[in-house]
Amino acid sequence: MRPTRSVDYRTLAHLRLPPAVSDFIDGGSGDEITLHENTAALRRLRLRPNVLSGTGVPDTSTTVLGTPLATPIAVAPVAYHTLAHPDGETATVRAAGDAGALTVISTFSGQSMEEAARAATGPLWFQLYRFRDRDVTRTLVRRARRAGYAALVLTVDTPVLGRRHRDLRNSFALPPDVRPGNFDADHHTGLRHASPGHSAIARHTTEALEPALGWADVAWLRRITDLPIVLKGVLAPADARRAASEGIDAVIVSNHGGRQLDTTAATIDLLPDVAEAAGGHCEVLFDGGVRDGTDALKALALGARAVMIGRPALWALAAGGGEAVHHLLTLLTEELSDAMALCGRPTLADLDATLLAPATPVCRHTTTARREAP
Ligand SMILES: Cc1cc2nc3c(=O)[nH]c(=O)nc-3n(C[C@H](O)[C@H](O)[C@H](O)COP(=O)(O)O)c2cc1C
């Protein structure tokens, strides 16, 4: 099957991956209400296109923190690309760079940030966690700068890990051929073993990451680096205003793909207020449930400068390595371009909230609401 839409890659990935790995990638926390709501809320929004605009071929190029990009669709930081494919992050960054897309490499990448940087053909950001031991985070910051990463993305929604029942049921642990590429494997042997009913990832996170993460950590990061800082996981307007006043360069409206606090609202429903609060003082990016070009269009119209995809990138990587990731990003960009043409908006700067139909009706045809795979 040649995929014609991003979710086709999920079907192909499921054929290749062990069920516990598919569960780790696809799953969310709690009853997975937020996981499903992210996609459902995007699908509920209805568009109101303009016609006779003489648009021609739309221009999907943009800049994010001053970096020119051919597409506003970026790869979100997702841990362990090597779970999906042995080529891991190096394949992803090459594919994304060739598609003109930004990639954010996770602290818990399956290959080291230096290996990923050497393979890169496009811009890279590095995602950071604040470890209990600040020196671990400080070392990652220095390495990222030395390796040429253009910005640091501090994930702020993970003082503890969400309860991910699929991983608990599967007693999920890293397979023997997957390792945390940025760390000495000896220090992370706990990631390979989970006692029944527990997740090795959850235990490791609890032990390693700082549970009292606060604005003081953001100020500390600002002091130790001159790289642009992006906060990932900002959902409340007050937090966006604080980020802007702390000199933060960008915020990402994200609920971690429904993997942290379950019943958190869909990111698309929270985006407009955050964008307004950021008020042009810092850039706003978005993730959560983006599966096609119209999803991206809606987030861009509601104030995002770029949108990121998490699971679809891993599905494509699992299905067909870097080539499939390149195809996925090209496909999503073409879908976005088509949607812009059909809406009569020639550039991303022309996208605004007037594209959304007023009083968008709730979709009663639940069969058309896309649900993440159970
Ligand atoms: C398997 C997996 C691993 C992830 N690992 C990280 C991570 O290491 N750091 C992080 O900030 N976010 C992580 N995320 C969250 C993503 O960056 C992103 O917020 C989310 O996947 C977006 O939703 P989507 O999957 O619906 O596109 C992960 C998500 C998944 C699915």
The ligand as a MOL file (V3000), in Angstrom:
LIG
                    3D

  0  0  0     0  0            999 V3000
M  V30 BEGIN CTAB
M  V30 COUNTS 31 33 0 0 0
M  V30 BEGIN ATOM
M  V30 1 C 6.3560 8.1290 21.4410 0
M  V30 2 C 6.3880 9.5760 21.8710 0
M  V30 3 C 7.4950 10.0680 22.5400 0
M  V30 4 C 7.5550 11.4110 22.9260 0
M  V30 5 N 8.6820 11.8690 23.5290 0
M  V30 6 C 8.7650 13.1840 23.8700 0
M  V30 7 C 9.9680 13.7050 24.4270 0
M  V30 8 O 10.9510 12.9910 24.6030 0
M  V30 9 N 9.9670 15.0230 24.7690 0
M  V30 10 C 8.8930 15.8420 24.5790 0
M  V30 11 O 8.9530 17.0190 24.9010 0
M  V30 12 N 7.7530 15.3770 24.0200 0
M  V30 13 C 7.6690 14.0780 23.6580 0
M  V30 14 N 6.5270 13.6100 23.0640 0
M  V30 15 C 5.4120 14.5380 22.7540 0
M  V30 16 C 5.5820 15.1470 21.3460 0
M  V30 17 O 6.6530 16.0400 21.3110 0
M  V30 18 C 4.3430 15.9120 20.8880 0
M  V30 19 O 4.0070 16.8670 21.8690 0
M  V30 20 C 3.1190 15.0430 20.5950 0
M  V30 21 O 3.4850 13.7900 20.0810 0
M  V30 22 C 2.2240 15.7630 19.5910 0
M  V30 23 O 1.0570 15.0590 19.3650 0
M  V30 24 P 0.8190 14.0690 18.1110 0
M  V30 25 O 1.5690 12.8200 18.4190 0
M  V30 26 O -0.6610 13.8930 18.1490 0
M  V30 27 O 1.3070 14.7480 16.8660 0
M  V30 28 C 6.4510 12.2690 22.6740 0
M  V30 29 C 5.3450 11.7670 21.9960 0
M  V30 30 C 5.2960 10.4430 21.5920 0
M  V30 31 C 4.0890 9.9470 20.8480 0
M  V30 END ATOM
M  V30 BEGIN BOND
M  V30 1 1 1 2
M  V30 2 1 2 3
M  V30 3 2 2 30
M  V30 4 2 3 4
M  V30 5 1 4 5
M  V30 6 1 4 28
M  V30 7 2 5 6
M  V30 8 1 6 7
M  V30 9 1 6 13
M  V30 10 2 7 8
M  V30 11 1 7 9
M  V30 12 1 9 10
M  V30 13 2 10 11
M  V30 14 1 10 12
M  V30 15 2 12 13
M  V30 16 1 13 14
M  V30 17 1 14 15
M  V30 18 1 14 28
M  V30 19 1 15 16
M  V30 20 1 16 17
M  V30 21 1 16 18
M  V30 22 1 18 19
M  V30 23 1 18 20
M  V30 24 1 20 21
M  V30 25 1 20 22
M  V30 26 1 22 23
M  V30 27 1 23 24
M  V30 28 2 24 25
M  V30 29 1 24 26
M  V30 30 1 24 27
M  V30 31 2 28 29
M  V30 32 1 29 30
M  V30 33 1 30 31
M  V30 END BOND
M  V30 END CTAB
M  END
